[in-house]
Amino acid sequence: MIRFMPMNFESIFNKYAKTYPDKLSFGEMWQMTEGNRNAFDFIGWIIAKGEWTLLYILAKDQNGYLSKEAIRGMFDGSLFESIAKLNKGGGDRKSR
């Protein structure tokens, strides 16, 4: 099991968040997956791109950015609880 490392988490935003310091655009997220891939792990590249693209689709805000809170929520599981509450209560997805 991989442990959550706050320092590594913050380094994602220090390196790749160019537009806003606490959000990633799709392009910035794509660059992050490019920068963190392992050589010759072609299946891993595809899976990582797929995972992060799915997260982007599920958790982007109304302006098309993936927030630090949404990514942290993916790691600790709270993102999925908040999505379930929005779906159950008919809440406005754009208010995240």
C-alpha positions as CSV (number, residue, x, y, z in Angstrom):
1,M,0.0,0.0,0.0
2,I,1.3,3.4,-0.9
3,R,1.2,6.1,1.8
4,F,0.1,9.7,1.2
5,M,3.1,12.0,1.3
6,P,2.1,15.7,1.9
7,M,5.5,16.9,0.7
8,N,5.2,15.1,-2.7
9,F,1.6,16.3,-3.0
10,E,2.6,19.9,-2.6
11,S,5.5,19.4,-5.1
12,I,2.9,18.6,-7.8
13,F,1.5,22.1,-7.4
14,N,4.9,23.8,-7.0
15,K,6.1,22.2,-10.3
16,Y,3.1,22.1,-12.5
17,A,0.4,24.6,-11.4
18,K,1.4,27.6,-13.5
19,T,-2.0,29.4,-13.9
20,Y,-3.2,29.2,-10.3
21,P,-1.0,28.0,-7.4
22,D,-3.7,25.6,-6.0
23,K,-5.3,24.3,-9.2
24,L,-4.3,22.4,-12.3
25,S,-5.6,22.9,-15.8
26,F,-6.0,19.9,-18.1
27,G,-2.7,20.8,-19.8
28,E,-0.9,21.2,-16.5
29,M,-2.3,17.9,-15.3
30,W,-1.2,16.2,-18.6
31,Q,2.3,17.7,-18.2
32,M,2.4,16.3,-14.6
33,T,1.6,12.8,-15.8
34,E,4.3,13.2,-18.5
35,G,6.9,14.3,-15.9
36,N,6.2,11.5,-13.5
37,R,6.1,8.5,-15.8
38,N,8.5,5.6,-15.7
39,A,10.6,4.8,-18.7
40,F,9.4,1.9,-20.9
41,D,6.3,1.4,-18.7
42,F,3.8,1.8,-21.6
43,I,0.9,0.3,-19.8
44,G,1.5,2.4,-16.7
45,W,1.6,5.6,-18.9
46,I,-1.8,4.7,-20.4
47,I,-3.3,3.8,-17.0
48,A,-2.0,7.0,-15.3
49,K,-3.3,9.2,-18.1
50,G,-6.7,7.4,-17.8
51,E,-6.9,7.8,-14.0
52,W,-6.0,11.5,-14.0
53,T,-8.3,12.2,-17.0
54,L,-11.1,10.5,-15.2
55,L,-10.4,12.5,-12.1
56,Y,-10.4,15.7,-14.1
57,I,-13.7,14.8,-15.7
58,L,-15.3,14.0,-12.3
59,A,-13.8,16.8,-10.2
60,K,-13.1,19.8,-12.4
61,D,-14.7,23.1,-11.3
62,Q,-16.9,25.3,-13.5
63,N,-13.8,27.0,-14.9
64,G,-12.1,23.7,-16.0
65,Y,-9.5,23.5,-13.2
66,L,-8.8,20.6,-10.9
67,S,-8.5,22.0,-7.4
68,K,-6.0,20.9,-4.7
69,E,-8.9,19.9,-2.5
70,A,-10.4,17.7,-5.1
71,I,-7.1,15.9,-5.6
72,R,-6.6,15.5,-1.9
73,G,-10.1,14.2,-1.7
74,M,-9.3,11.6,-4.2
75,F,-6.4,10.4,-2.1
76,D,-8.4,10.3,1.2
77,G,-11.7,9.1,-0.3
78,S,-13.7,12.2,0.6
79,L,-14.1,13.3,-3.1
80,F,-16.4,10.3,-3.7
81,E,-18.5,11.0,-0.7
82,S,-19.0,14.6,-1.8
83,I,-19.9,13.5,-5.3
84,A,-22.4,11.0,-3.8
85,K,-24.0,13.8,-1.7
86,L,-24.3,16.0,-4.8
87,N,-25.9,13.2,-6.7
88,K,-28.3,12.2,-3.9
89,G,-29.3,15.7,-3.0
90,G,-29.5,17.1,-6.5
91,G,-26.9,19.7,-5.5
92,D,-25.2,22.0,-8.0
93,R,-22.0,20.4,-9.2
94,K,-20.5,23.7,-10.1
95,S,-20.6,25.0,-6.5
96,R,-17.5,22.8,-5.6
